[in-house]
């Protein structure tokens, strides 16, 4: 992606949700969501124009569920 991307997810019940972005070195570079959310479908925009090109990881935590996705920022 360049310079922004959309991260989509769906949650089945009211739960605490965290969506964080990490660099390839494991440093947290952004917290996009840190809130209790109602059931539904969500789309979150990440504007990464101030970040260096490279590999990033999006980590979604929702209750006991956890998912990590790899993303590549091309400059």
N, CA, C and O atoms as a Maestro MAE file, in Angstrom:
{
 s_m_m2io_version
 :::
 2.0.0
}

f_m_ct {
 s_m_title
 :::
 protein
 m_atom[300] {
  # First column is atom index #
  i_m_mmod_type
  r_m_x_coord
  r_m_y_coord
  r_m_z_coord
  i_m_residue_number
  s_m_chain_name
  s_m_pdb_residue_name
  s_m_pdb_atom_name
  i_m_atomic_number
  :::
  1 25 0.829 -1.185 0.000 1 A "UNK " " N  " 7
  2 3 0.000 0.000 0.000 1 A "UNK " " CA " 6
  3 2 0.870 1.245 0.000 1 A "UNK " " C  " 6
  4 15 2.042 1.188 0.374 1 A "UNK " " O  " 8
  5 25 0.321 2.333 -0.405 2 A "UNK " " N  " 7
  6 3 1.045 3.610 -0.414 2 A "UNK " " CA " 6
  7 2 0.057 4.738 -0.668 2 A "UNK " " C  " 6
  8 15 -0.600 4.690 -1.707 2 A "UNK " " O  " 8
  9 25 -0.106 5.705 0.145 3 A "UNK " " N  " 7
  10 3 0.412 5.902 1.494 3 A "UNK " " CA " 6
  11 2 -0.571 5.495 2.582 3 A "UNK " " C  " 6
  12 15 -0.280 5.662 3.766 3 A "UNK " " O  " 8
  13 25 -1.752 4.955 2.196 4 A "UNK " " N  " 7
  14 3 -2.756 4.585 3.199 4 A "UNK " " CA " 6
  15 2 -3.364 3.232 2.850 4 A "UNK " " C  " 6
  16 15 -3.314 2.783 1.705 4 A "UNK " " O  " 8
  17 25 -3.939 2.595 3.870 5 A "UNK " " N  " 7
  18 3 -4.614 1.322 3.661 5 A "UNK " " CA " 6
  19 2 -5.830 1.252 4.569 5 A "UNK " " C  " 6
  20 15 -5.930 2.002 5.540 5 A "UNK " " O  " 8
  21 25 -6.750 0.354 4.255 6 A "UNK " " N  " 7
  22 3 -7.946 0.138 5.052 6 A "UNK " " CA " 6
  23 2 -7.864 -1.261 5.651 6 A "UNK " " C  " 6
  24 15 -7.631 -2.240 4.942 6 A "UNK " " O  " 8
  25 25 -8.056 -1.343 6.954 7 A "UNK " " N  " 7
  26 3 -8.054 -2.628 7.659 7 A "UNK " " CA " 6
  27 2 -9.489 -2.908 8.078 7 A "UNK " " C  " 6
  28 15 -10.104 -2.104 8.779 7 A "UNK " " O  " 8
  29 25 -10.024 -4.047 7.648 8 A "UNK " " N  " 7
  30 3 -11.418 -4.406 7.917 8 A "UNK " " CA " 6
  31 2 -11.475 -5.589 8.875 8 A "UNK " " C  " 6
  32 15 -10.650 -6.500 8.805 8 A "UNK " " O  " 8
  33 25 -12.465 -5.563 9.774 9 A "UNK " " N  " 7
  34 3 -12.678 -6.686 10.681 9 A "UNK " " CA " 6
  35 2 -14.128 -6.681 11.141 9 A "UNK " " C  " 6
  36 15 -14.831 -5.676 11.046 9 A "UNK " " O  " 8
  37 25 -14.554 -7.841 11.644 10 A "UNK " " N  " 7
  38 3 -15.918 -7.998 12.143 10 A "UNK " " CA " 6
  39 2 -15.862 -8.664 13.509 10 A "UNK " " C  " 6
  40 15 -15.088 -9.600 13.710 10 A "UNK " " O  " 8
  41 25 -16.671 -8.192 14.448 11 A "UNK " " N  " 7
  42 3 -16.717 -8.803 15.773 11 A "UNK " " CA " 6
  43 2 -18.144 -9.269 16.059 11 A "UNK " " C  " 6
  44 15 -19.099 -8.577 15.705 11 A "UNK " " O  " 8
  45 25 -18.303 -10.451 16.704 12 A "UNK " " N  " 7
  46 3 -19.632 -11.029 16.904 12 A "UNK " " CA " 6
  47 2 -20.359 -10.556 18.161 12 A "UNK " " C  " 6
  48 15 -21.577 -10.706 18.264 12 A "UNK " " O  " 8
  49 25 -19.622 -9.983 19.123 13 A "UNK " " N  " 7
  50 3 -20.258 -9.574 20.382 13 A "UNK " " CA " 6
  51 2 -19.525 -8.365 20.963 13 A "UNK " " C  " 6
  52 15 -18.422 -8.035 20.528 13 A "UNK " " O  " 8
  53 25 -20.141 -7.709 21.945 14 A "UNK " " N  " 7
  54 3 -19.525 -6.560 22.610 14 A "UNK " " CA " 6
  55 2 -18.245 -7.039 23.301 14 A "UNK " " C  " 6
  56 15 -18.281 -7.939 24.141 14 A "UNK " " O  " 8
  57 25 -17.109 -6.422 22.934 15 A "UNK " " N  " 7
  58 3 -15.818 -6.883 23.447 15 A "UNK " " CA " 6
  59 2 -14.791 -5.751 23.347 15 A "UNK " " C  " 6
  60 15 -14.952 -4.821 22.557 15 A "UNK " " O  " 8
  61 25 -13.748 -5.844 24.151 16 A "UNK " " N  " 7
  62 3 -12.620 -4.908 24.083 16 A "UNK " " CA " 6
  63 2 -11.798 -5.246 22.847 16 A "UNK " " C  " 6
  64 15 -11.411 -6.398 22.652 16 A "UNK " " O  " 8
  65 25 -11.530 -4.244 22.009 17 A "UNK " " N  " 7
  66 3 -10.797 -4.449 20.757 17 A "UNK " " CA " 6
  67 2 -9.562 -3.557 20.750 17 A "UNK " " C  " 6
  68 15 -9.625 -2.380 21.105 17 A "UNK " " O  " 8
  69 25 -8.447 -4.137 20.339 18 A "UNK " " N  " 7
  70 3 -7.219 -3.376 20.121 18 A "UNK " " CA " 6
  71 2 -6.708 -3.697 18.726 18 A "UNK " " C  " 6
  72 15 -6.656 -4.856 18.314 18 A "UNK " " O  " 8
  73 25 -6.334 -2.648 18.012 19 A "UNK " " N  " 7
  74 3 -5.711 -2.802 16.699 19 A "UNK " " CA " 6
  75 2 -4.466 -1.944 16.710 19 A "UNK " " C  " 6
  76 15 -4.541 -0.716 16.751 19 A "UNK " " O  " 8
  77 25 -3.314 -2.607 16.672 20 A "UNK " " N  " 7
  78 3 -2.035 -1.906 16.747 20 A "UNK " " CA " 6
  79 2 -1.176 -2.262 15.550 20 A "UNK " " C  " 6
  80 15 -1.286 -3.354 14.992 20 A "UNK " " O  " 8
  81 25 -0.318 -1.326 15.161 21 A "UNK " " N  " 7
  82 3 0.607 -1.522 14.054 21 A "UNK " " CA " 6
  83 2 2.020 -1.572 14.622 21 A "UNK " " C  " 6
  84 15 2.403 -0.745 15.449 21 A "UNK " " O  " 8
  85 25 2.795 -2.567 14.159 22 A "UNK " " N  " 7
  86 3 4.172 -2.759 14.622 22 A "UNK " " CA " 6
  87 2 5.125 -2.749 13.434 22 A "UNK " " C  " 6
  88 15 4.775 -3.179 12.335 22 A "UNK " " O  " 8
  89 25 6.327 -2.254 13.672 23 A "UNK " " N  " 7
  90 3 7.376 -2.302 12.643 23 A "UNK " " CA " 6
  91 2 7.958 -3.706 12.589 23 A "UNK " " C  " 6
  92 15 7.629 -4.549 13.424 23 A "UNK " " O  " 8
  93 25 8.817 -3.960 11.615 24 A "UNK " " N  " 7
  94 3 9.492 -5.253 11.476 24 A "UNK " " CA " 6
  95 2 10.366 -5.557 12.695 24 A "UNK " " C  " 6
  96 15 10.652 -6.719 12.984 24 A "UNK " " O  " 8
  97 25 10.790 -4.502 13.410 25 A "UNK " " N  " 7
  98 3 11.612 -4.670 14.614 25 A "UNK " " CA " 6
  99 2 10.783 -4.884 15.879 25 A "UNK " " C  " 6
  100 15 11.333 -5.024 16.971 25 A "UNK " " O  " 8
  101 25 9.443 -4.907 15.726 26 A "UNK " " N  " 7
  102 3 8.565 -5.129 16.868 26 A "UNK " " CA " 6
  103 2 8.204 -3.869 17.636 26 A "UNK " " C  " 6
  104 15 7.591 -3.949 18.701 26 A "UNK " " O  " 8
  105 25 8.571 -2.715 17.115 27 A "UNK " " N  " 7
  106 3 8.229 -1.452 17.770 27 A "UNK " " CA " 6
  107 2 6.803 -1.060 17.398 27 A "UNK " " C  " 6
  108 15 6.423 -1.115 16.228 27 A "UNK " " O  " 8
  109 25 6.015 -0.663 18.398 28 A "UNK " " N  " 7
  110 3 4.662 -0.194 18.135 28 A "UNK " " CA " 6
  111 2 4.739 1.174 17.470 28 A "UNK " " C  " 6
  112 15 5.352 2.094 18.012 28 A "UNK " " O  " 8
  113 25 4.123 1.316 16.302 29 A "UNK " " N  " 7
  114 3 4.163 2.596 15.587 29 A "UNK " " CA " 6
  115 2 2.812 3.303 15.582 29 A "UNK " " C  " 6
  116 15 2.757 4.508 15.334 29 A "UNK " " O  " 8
  117 25 1.714 2.580 15.853 30 A "UNK " " N  " 7
  118 3 0.398 3.213 15.887 30 A "UNK " " CA " 6
  119 2 -0.595 2.337 16.642 30 A "UNK " " C  " 6
  120 15 -0.536 1.109 16.579 30 A "UNK " " O  " 8
  121 25 -1.502 2.987 17.353 31 A "UNK " " N  " 7
  122 3 -2.658 2.317 17.945 31 A "UNK " " CA " 6
  123 2 -3.879 2.887 17.233 31 A "UNK " " C  " 6
  124 15 -4.211 4.060 17.404 31 A "UNK " " O  " 8
  125 25 -4.537 2.066 16.446 32 A "UNK " " N  " 7
  126 3 -5.675 2.522 15.660 32 A "UNK " " CA " 6
  127 2 -6.993 2.365 16.401 32 A "UNK " " C  " 6
  128 15 -7.912 3.162 16.212 32 A "UNK " " O  " 8
  129 25 -7.093 1.335 17.250 33 A "UNK " " N  " 7
  130 3 -8.300 1.089 18.037 33 A "UNK " " CA " 6
  131 2 -7.869 0.590 19.406 33 A "UNK " " C  " 6
  132 15 -6.978 -0.251 19.521 33 A "UNK " " O  " 8
  133 25 -8.508 1.117 20.440 34 A "UNK " " N  " 7
  134 3 -8.336 0.617 21.813 34 A "UNK " " CA " 6
  135 2 -9.607 0.993 22.559 34 A "UNK " " C  " 6
  136 15 -9.640 1.970 23.308 34 A "UNK " " O  " 8
  137 25 -10.669 0.188 22.340 35 A "UNK " " N  " 7
  138 3 -11.982 0.565 22.832 35 A "UNK " " CA " 6
  139 2 -12.879 -0.668 22.901 35 A "UNK " " C  " 6
  140 15 -12.602 -1.680 22.258 35 A "UNK " " O  " 8
  141 25 -13.955 -0.578 23.684 36 A "UNK " " N  " 7
  142 3 -14.980 -1.610 23.673 36 A "UNK " " CA " 6
  143 2 -15.909 -1.303 22.506 36 A "UNK " " C  " 6
  144 15 -16.405 -0.184 22.373 36 A "UNK " " O  " 8
  145 25 -16.142 -2.313 21.657 37 A "UNK " " N  " 7
  146 3 -16.952 -2.102 20.464 37 A "UNK " " CA " 6
  147 2 -18.138 -3.053 20.442 37 A "UNK " " C  " 6
  148 15 -18.069 -4.172 20.949 37 A "UNK " " O  " 8
  149 25 -19.220 -2.586 19.847 38 A "UNK " " N  " 7
  150 3 -20.436 -3.380 19.665 38 A "UNK " " CA " 6
  151 2 -20.243 -4.341 18.503 38 A "UNK " " C  " 6
  152 15 -19.348 -4.143 17.682 38 A "UNK " " O  " 8
  153 25 -21.074 -5.383 18.422 39 A "UNK " " N  " 7
  154 3 -20.986 -6.311 17.291 39 A "UNK " " CA " 6
  155 2 -21.162 -5.565 15.973 39 A "UNK " " C  " 6
  156 15 -21.962 -4.635 15.874 39 A "UNK " " O  " 8
  157 25 -20.406 -5.983 14.969 40 A "UNK " " N  " 7
  158 3 -20.544 -5.361 13.666 40 A "UNK " " CA " 6
  159 2 -19.284 -5.435 12.835 40 A "UNK " " C  " 6
  160 15 -18.294 -6.064 13.210 40 A "UNK " " O  " 8
  161 25 -19.353 -4.771 11.694 41 A "UNK " " N  " 7
  162 3 -18.264 -4.732 10.719 41 A "UNK " " CA " 6
  163 2 -17.602 -3.363 10.807 41 A "UNK " " C  " 6
  164 15 -18.289 -2.342 10.851 41 A "UNK " " O  " 8
  165 25 -16.278 -3.337 10.832 42 A "UNK " " N  " 7
  166 3 -15.541 -2.090 10.991 42 A "UNK " " CA " 6
  167 2 -14.475 -1.960 9.909 42 A "UNK " " C  " 6
  168 15 -13.874 -2.950 9.490 42 A "UNK " " O  " 8
  169 25 -14.253 -0.733 9.464 43 A "UNK " " N  " 7
  170 3 -13.175 -0.404 8.534 43 A "UNK " " CA " 6
  171 2 -12.370 0.729 9.152 43 A "UNK " " C  " 6
  172 15 -12.916 1.782 9.478 43 A "UNK " " O  " 8
  173 25 -11.070 0.510 9.312 44 A "UNK " " N  " 7
  174 3 -10.182 1.493 9.920 44 A "UNK " " CA " 6
  175 2 -9.138 1.909 8.887 44 A "UNK " " C  " 6
  176 15 -8.494 1.059 8.272 44 A "UNK " " O  " 8
  177 25 -8.976 3.191 8.700 45 A "UNK " " N  " 7
  178 3 -7.966 3.724 7.778 45 A "UNK " " CA " 6
  179 2 -6.661 3.960 8.529 45 A "UNK " " C  " 6
  180 15 -6.655 4.533 9.618 45 A "UNK " " O  " 8
  181 25 -5.563 3.515 7.940 46 A "UNK " " N  " 7
  182 3 -4.241 3.828 8.487 46 A "UNK " " CA " 6
  183 2 -3.495 4.672 7.472 46 A "UNK " " C  " 6
  184 15 -3.144 4.200 6.391 46 A "UNK " " O  " 8
  185 25 -3.261 5.899 7.823 47 A "UNK " " N  " 7
  186 3 -2.509 6.843 7.001 47 A "UNK " " CA " 6
  187 2 -1.042 6.714 7.418 47 A "UNK " " C  " 6
  188 15 -0.675 7.117 8.522 47 A "UNK " " O  " 8
  189 25 -0.205 6.157 6.547 48 A "UNK " " N  " 7
  190 3 1.182 5.835 6.898 48 A "UNK " " CA " 6
  191 2 2.189 6.682 6.135 48 A "UNK " " C  " 6
  192 15 3.339 6.271 5.976 48 A "UNK " " O  " 8
  193 25 1.786 7.847 5.662 49 A "UNK " " N  " 7
  194 3 2.695 8.672 4.867 49 A "UNK " " CA " 6
  195 2 3.904 9.159 5.665 49 A "UNK " " C  " 6
  196 15 4.929 9.508 5.080 49 A "UNK " " O  " 8
  197 25 3.794 9.186 6.999 50 A "UNK " " N  " 7
  198 3 4.927 9.626 7.826 50 A "UNK " " CA " 6
  199 2 5.825 8.457 8.257 50 A "UNK " " C  " 6
  200 15 6.768 8.656 9.023 50 A "UNK " " O  " 8
  201 25 5.541 7.247 7.773 51 A "UNK " " N  " 7
  202 3 6.340 6.072 8.116 51 A "UNK " " CA " 6
  203 2 7.300 5.735 6.976 51 A "UNK " " C  " 6
  204 15 7.053 6.070 5.817 51 A "UNK " " O  " 8
  205 25 8.386 5.075 7.324 52 A "UNK " " N  " 7
  206 3 9.350 4.615 6.314 52 A "UNK " " CA " 6
  207 2 8.776 3.416 5.569 52 A "UNK " " C  " 6
  208 15 7.978 2.661 6.123 52 A "UNK " " O  " 8
  209 25 9.180 3.244 4.322 53 A "UNK " " N  " 7
  210 3 8.763 2.074 3.564 53 A "UNK " " CA " 6
  211 2 9.309 0.809 4.216 53 A "UNK " " C  " 6
  212 15 10.383 0.823 4.816 53 A "UNK " " O  " 8
  213 25 8.565 -0.276 4.094 54 A "UNK " " N  " 7
  214 3 9.020 -1.539 4.662 54 A "UNK " " CA " 6
  215 2 7.859 -2.416 5.083 54 A "UNK " " C  " 6
  216 15 6.718 -2.196 4.676 54 A "UNK " " O  " 8
  217 25 8.162 -3.416 5.908 55 A "UNK " " N  " 7
  218 3 7.178 -4.390 6.362 55 A "UNK " " CA " 6
  219 2 6.630 -3.963 7.723 55 A "UNK " " C  " 6
  220 15 7.376 -3.574 8.621 55 A "UNK " " O  " 8
  221 25 5.310 -4.046 7.846 56 A "UNK " " N  " 7
  222 3 4.624 -3.723 9.093 56 A "UNK " " CA " 6
  223 2 3.658 -4.851 9.412 56 A "UNK " " C  " 6
  224 15 3.268 -5.615 8.529 56 A "UNK " " O  " 8
  225 25 3.275 -4.951 10.675 57 A "UNK " " N  " 7
  226 3 2.322 -5.968 11.119 57 A "UNK " " CA " 6
  227 2 1.160 -5.288 11.817 57 A "UNK " " C  " 6
  228 15 1.352 -4.421 12.669 57 A "UNK " " O  " 8
  229 25 -0.057 -5.696 11.444 58 A "UNK " " N  " 7
  230 3 -1.265 -5.230 12.119 58 A "UNK " " CA " 6
  231 2 -1.706 -6.346 13.059 58 A "UNK " " C  " 6
  232 15 -1.905 -7.485 12.634 58 A "UNK " " O  " 8
  233 25 -1.859 -6.012 14.344 59 A "UNK " " N  " 7
  234 3 -2.268 -7.009 15.338 59 A "UNK " " CA " 6
  235 2 -3.635 -6.619 15.884 59 A "UNK " " C  " 6
  236 15 -3.800 -5.561 16.491 59 A "UNK " " O  " 8
  237 25 -4.616 -7.497 15.657 60 A "UNK " " N  " 7
  238 3 -5.975 -7.292 16.143 60 A "UNK " " CA " 6
  239 2 -6.219 -8.239 17.305 60 A "UNK " " C  " 6
  240 15 -6.063 -9.452 17.171 60 A "UNK " " O  " 8
  241 25 -6.602 -7.680 18.448 61 A "UNK " " N  " 7
  242 3 -6.942 -8.467 19.628 61 A "UNK " " CA " 6
  243 2 -8.382 -8.149 19.989 61 A "UNK " " C  " 6
  244 15 -8.746 -6.985 20.155 61 A "UNK " " O  " 8
  245 25 -9.205 -9.196 20.110 62 A "UNK " " N  " 7
  246 3 -10.626 -9.038 20.416 62 A "UNK " " CA " 6
  247 2 -11.012 -10.148 21.386 62 A "UNK " " C  " 6
  248 15 -11.249 -11.285 20.977 62 A "UNK " " O  " 8
  249 25 -11.073 -9.811 22.677 63 A "UNK " " N  " 7
  250 3 -11.320 -10.843 23.678 63 A "UNK " " CA " 6
  251 2 -10.161 -11.823 23.677 63 A "UNK " " C  " 6
  252 15 -9.013 -11.424 23.871 63 A "UNK " " O  " 8
  253 25 -10.448 -13.113 23.461 64 A "UNK " " N  " 7
  254 3 -9.396 -14.137 23.418 64 A "UNK " " CA " 6
  255 2 -8.852 -14.349 22.001 64 A "UNK " " C  " 6
  256 15 -7.882 -15.083 21.809 64 A "UNK " " O  " 8
  257 25 -9.473 -13.711 21.021 65 A "UNK " " N  " 7
  258 3 -9.057 -13.843 19.625 65 A "UNK " " CA " 6
  259 2 -7.905 -12.891 19.330 65 A "UNK " " C  " 6
  260 15 -7.892 -11.747 19.785 65 A "UNK " " O  " 8
  261 25 -6.927 -13.390 18.551 66 A "UNK " " N  " 7
  262 3 -5.792 -12.565 18.155 66 A "UNK " " CA " 6
  263 2 -5.391 -12.930 16.728 66 A "UNK " " C  " 6
  264 15 -5.285 -14.108 16.384 66 A "UNK " " O  " 8
  265 25 -5.172 -11.911 15.906 67 A "UNK " " N  " 7
  266 3 -4.778 -12.132 14.516 67 A "UNK " " CA " 6
  267 2 -3.706 -11.120 14.152 67 A "UNK " " C  " 6
  268 15 -3.808 -9.946 14.509 67 A "UNK " " O  " 8
  269 25 -2.669 -11.574 13.435 68 A "UNK " " N  " 7
  270 3 -1.593 -10.700 12.981 68 A "UNK " " CA " 6
  271 2 -1.504 -10.826 11.462 68 A "UNK " " C  " 6
  272 15 -1.452 -11.929 10.918 68 A "UNK " " O  " 8
  273 25 -1.486 -9.674 10.789 69 A "UNK " " N  " 7
  274 3 -1.385 -9.637 9.323 69 A "UNK " " CA " 6
  275 2 -0.169 -8.834 8.920 69 A "UNK " " C  " 6
  276 15 0.133 -7.802 9.520 69 A "UNK " " O  " 8
  277 25 0.529 -9.307 7.902 70 A "UNK " " N  " 7
  278 3 1.708 -8.608 7.391 70 A "UNK " " CA " 6
  279 2 1.292 -7.652 6.285 70 A "UNK " " C  " 6
  280 15 0.458 -7.981 5.443 70 A "UNK " " O  " 8
  281 25 1.891 -6.451 6.298 71 A "UNK " " N  " 7
  282 3 1.609 -5.437 5.282 71 A "UNK " " CA " 6
  283 2 2.938 -4.895 4.780 71 A "UNK " " C  " 6
  284 15 3.921 -4.870 5.519 71 A "UNK " " O  " 8
  285 25 2.969 -4.459 3.517 72 A "UNK " " N  " 7
  286 3 4.169 -3.863 2.944 72 A "UNK " " CA " 6
  287 2 3.845 -2.440 2.501 72 A "UNK " " C  " 6
  288 15 2.950 -2.222 1.685 72 A "UNK " " O  " 8
  289 25 4.570 -1.490 3.039 73 A "UNK " " N  " 7
  290 3 4.445 -0.088 2.663 73 A "UNK " " CA " 6
  291 2 5.501 0.219 1.620 73 A "UNK " " C  " 6
  292 15 6.697 0.197 1.913 73 A "UNK " " O  " 8
  293 25 5.060 0.508 0.397 74 A "UNK " " N  " 7
  294 3 5.983 0.830 -0.688 74 A "UNK " " CA " 6
  295 2 6.055 2.345 -0.839 74 A "UNK " " C  " 6
  296 15 5.028 3.021 -0.899 74 A "UNK " " O  " 8
  297 25 7.262 2.866 -0.899 75 A "UNK " " N  " 7
  298 3 7.444 4.315 -1.072 75 A "UNK " " CA " 6
  299 2 8.063 4.581 -2.417 75 A "UNK " " C  " 6
  300 15 8.303 5.736 -2.769 75 A "UNK " " O  " 8
  :::
 }
 m_bond[299] {
  # First column is bond index #
  i_m_from
  i_m_to
  i_m_order
  :::
  1 1 2 1
  2 2 3 1
  3 3 4 2
  4 3 5 1
  5 5 6 1
  6 6 7 1
  7 7 8 2
  8 7 9 1
  9 9 10 1
  10 10 11 1
  11 11 12 2
  12 11 13 1
  13 13 14 1
  14 14 15 1
  15 15 16 2
  16 15 17 1
  17 17 18 1
  18 18 19 1
  19 19 20 2
  20 19 21 1
  21 21 22 1
  22 22 23 1
  23 23 24 2
  24 23 25 1
  25 25 26 1
  26 26 27 1
  27 27 28 2
  28 27 29 1
  29 29 30 1
  30 30 31 1
  31 31 32 2
  32 31 33 1
  33 33 34 1
  34 34 35 1
  35 35 36 2
  36 35 37 1
  37 37 38 1
  38 38 39 1
  39 39 40 2
  40 39 41 1
  41 41 42 1
  42 42 43 1
  43 43 44 2
  44 43 45 1
  45 45 46 1
  46 46 47 1
  47 47 48 2
  48 47 49 1
  49 49 50 1
  50 50 51 1
  51 51 52 2
  52 51 53 1
  53 53 54 1
  54 54 55 1
  55 55 56 2
  56 55 57 1
  57 57 58 1
  58 58 59 1
  59 59 60 2
  60 59 61 1
  61 61 62 1
  62 62 63 1
  63 63 64 2
  64 63 65 1
  65 65 66 1
  66 66 67 1
  67 67 68 2
  68 67 69 1
  69 69 70 1
  70 70 71 1
  71 71 72 2
  72 71 73 1
  73 73 74 1
  74 74 75 1
  75 75 76 2
  76 75 77 1
  77 77 78 1
  78 78 79 1
  79 79 80 2
  80 79 81 1
  81 81 82 1
  82 82 83 1
  83 83 84 2
  84 83 85 1
  85 85 86 1
  86 86 87 1
  87 87 88 2
  88 87 89 1
  89 89 90 1
  90 90 91 1
  91 91 92 2
  92 91 93 1
  93 93 94 1
  94 94 95 1
  95 95 96 2
  96 95 97 1
  97 97 98 1
  98 98 99 1
  99 99 100 2
  100 99 101 1
  101 101 102 1
  102 102 103 1
  103 103 104 2
  104 103 105 1
  105 105 106 1
  106 106 107 1
  107 107 108 2
  108 107 109 1
  109 109 110 1
  110 110 111 1
  111 111 112 2
  112 111 113 1
  113 113 114 1
  114 114 115 1
  115 115 116 2
  116 115 117 1
  117 117 118 1
  118 118 119 1
  119 119 120 2
  120 119 121 1
  121 121 122 1
  122 122 123 1
  123 123 124 2
  124 123 125 1
  125 125 126 1
  126 126 127 1
  127 127 128 2
  128 127 129 1
  129 129 130 1
  130 130 131 1
  131 131 132 2
  132 131 133 1
  133 133 134 1
  134 134 135 1
  135 135 136 2
  136 135 137 1
  137 137 138 1
  138 138 139 1
  139 139 140 2
  140 139 141 1
  141 141 142 1
  142 142 143 1
  143 143 144 2
  144 143 145 1
  145 145 146 1
  146 146 147 1
  147 147 148 2
  148 147 149 1
  149 149 150 1
  150 150 151 1
  151 151 152 2
  152 151 153 1
  153 153 154 1
  154 154 155 1
  155 155 156 2
  156 155 157 1
  157 157 158 1
  158 158 159 1
  159 159 160 2
  160 159 161 1
  161 161 162 1
  162 162 163 1
  163 163 164 2
  164 163 165 1
  165 165 166 1
  166 166 167 1
  167 167 168 2
  168 167 169 1
  169 169 170 1
  170 170 171 1
  171 171 172 2
  172 171 173 1
  173 173 174 1
  174 174 175 1
  175 175 176 2
  176 175 177 1
  177 177 178 1
  178 178 179 1
  179 179 180 2
  180 179 181 1
  181 181 182 1
  182 182 183 1
  183 183 184 2
  184 183 185 1
  185 185 186 1
  186 186 187 1
  187 187 188 2
  188 187 189 1
  189 189 190 1
  190 190 191 1
  191 191 192 2
  192 191 193 1
  193 193 194 1
  194 194 195 1
  195 195 196 2
  196 195 197 1
  197 197 198 1
  198 198 199 1
  199 199 200 2
  200 199 201 1
  201 201 202 1
  202 202 203 1
  203 203 204 2
  204 203 205 1
  205 205 206 1
  206 206 207 1
  207 207 208 2
  208 207 209 1
  209 209 210 1
  210 210 211 1
  211 211 212 2
  212 211 213 1
  213 213 214 1
  214 214 215 1
  215 215 216 2
  216 215 217 1
  217 217 218 1
  218 218 219 1
  219 219 220 2
  220 219 221 1
  221 221 222 1
  222 222 223 1
  223 223 224 2
  224 223 225 1
  225 225 226 1
  226 226 227 1
  227 227 228 2
  228 227 229 1
  229 229 230 1
  230 230 231 1
  231 231 232 2
  232 231 233 1
  233 233 234 1
  234 234 235 1
  235 235 236 2
  236 235 237 1
  237 237 238 1
  238 238 239 1
  239 239 240 2
  240 239 241 1
  241 241 242 1
  242 242 243 1
  243 243 244 2
  244 243 245 1
  245 245 246 1
  246 246 247 1
  247 247 248 2
  248 247 249 1
  249 249 250 1
  250 250 251 1
  251 251 252 2
  252 251 253 1
  253 253 254 1
  254 254 255 1
  255 255 256 2
  256 255 257 1
  257 257 258 1
  258 258 259 1
  259 259 260 2
  260 259 261 1
  261 261 262 1
  262 262 263 1
  263 263 264 2
  264 263 265 1
  265 265 266 1
  266 266 267 1
  267 267 268 2
  268 267 269 1
  269 269 270 1
  270 270 271 1
  271 271 272 2
  272 271 273 1
  273 273 274 1
  274 274 275 1
  275 275 276 2
  276 275 277 1
  277 277 278 1
  278 278 279 1
  279 279 280 2
  280 279 281 1
  281 281 282 1
  282 282 283 1
  283 283 284 2
  284 283 285 1
  285 285 286 1
  286 286 287 1
  287 287 288 2
  288 287 289 1
  289 289 290 1
  290 290 291 1
  291 291 292 2
  292 291 293 1
  293 293 294 1
  294 294 295 1
  295 295 296 2
  296 295 297 1
  297 297 298 1
  298 298 299 1
  299 299 300 2
  :::
 }
}
